Amino acid sequence: MDEQTAFDELSELSTAIISDAMFRMGHKDRTMRARIKPVDDSMRMAGPACTAQAYPGATYASSLAVEAARPGDVIVIDAQTFLEAVMWGEIYSLMAIERGIAGTVVDGAVRDIDDVRRLGYPLFSAGVHPGAGTSDKLGKVNIPIQCGGIVVRPGDLVFGDLLGVAIVPPEELLQVHEWCGKVLAKEEQMKADIRARIQAGRQA
């Protein structure tokens, strides 16, 4: 199987399956902490990471990331879990849509979530706050960062849905895809066995 097909198929799976597959591979540090969630449960995203390291509340890093990201990328921002000033909102979402960016993850606060929901732009964050970001011109892009409690490198593959966010190193994409198939097959067999026992109990 080629990598594009594997990526496309993983994009349709639950992050729970991807997380389970990586756990079976021995990785316990590829799923972001529970604080990282979409601002709307319907949101899904997948793409290579364009990373940004931010001073708490300094939206300068968000601007740098929007400029650096390529179409199809997911912007991943280490905002140091700071929740008292926002890193992202409606305007950044519009800018990202214009550039063909696939979504944004912020380990910090966001706002304008009603507007972002109407736009349908996939936005994941640690929290929501109305306060504006700072004007500090501090930030770096496309370096290894910490986001949601795990390390994210530029180019790592980001998968997000209503459950949260999982990170797959691109060099392990095909192996993760293979393990996802194994996890799905085992779960389907377990569910079939349980249904059979339920049916047998009803007929007894």
C-alpha positions, 0 to 999 in steps of 0.5 A, a space after each residue: 500500500 502506498 503512503 497516500 492511501 494509508 494516510 487517507 484511510 487513517 484520516 477516516 478512522 477514529 483517533 481511538 483506533 489510531 491511539 490503540 494501534 500505536 499503543 500496541 506498537 509500544 508507543 504510550 506518548 503519541 496521544 495528546 492529553 484530554 485537555 485538547 478537544 475540538 471546539 465542535 464535536 463534528 470537526 475532523 482534521 488530518 495533515 502534516 504538522 507545521 509547529 509553532 512555539 509561543 510565548 503565552 498569549 503572543 499571537 505573533 507565533 500564530 501569525 508566523 505559523 499561518 505564513 509558514 504552513 503549506 496547503 494541507 498542513 495542520 498548525 500545532 501551537 505550543 502555547 504553554 497551556 496558558 488559558 488567560 489570553 487567546 492564541 487563535 480565533 475567527 480571523 486566524 481561521 479565515 486566514 488559514 482557510 484562505 491558505 488551504 490549511 487543514 486545521 489548528 491545534 492550540 495548547 492554550 486558549 481560543 475564542 470566537 468559537 461560534 464564528 469558527 463553527 460556522 466557518 467549519 474550520 477544524 480548531 482544537 484547543 485546551 480551553 476557551 477565553 475571551 481575552 485578547 492575546 499579547 503584542 509580544 513579538 516572540 515565537 518560532 516555527 517548524 521546530 520540535 515542540 510540546 503540545 498536549 503533553 507530547 512531542 510534535 515534530 514538523 511533518 509529524 502526521 496529525 489526526 483529530 476528531 471529537 475524541 482528541 488528537 493523535 500524532 503519527 511519525 511519517 516514517 511509521 505511517 504504514 506500520 500504524 496503518 497495518 496495526 489499525 487493521 489488526 485492532 479493527 479486526 479484533 474489535 469486530 470479532 469481539 463485538 460479534 462474539 458479544 452479540 452472539 452471546 446476547 442473542 443466545 441469551 434471548 433465545 434461551 
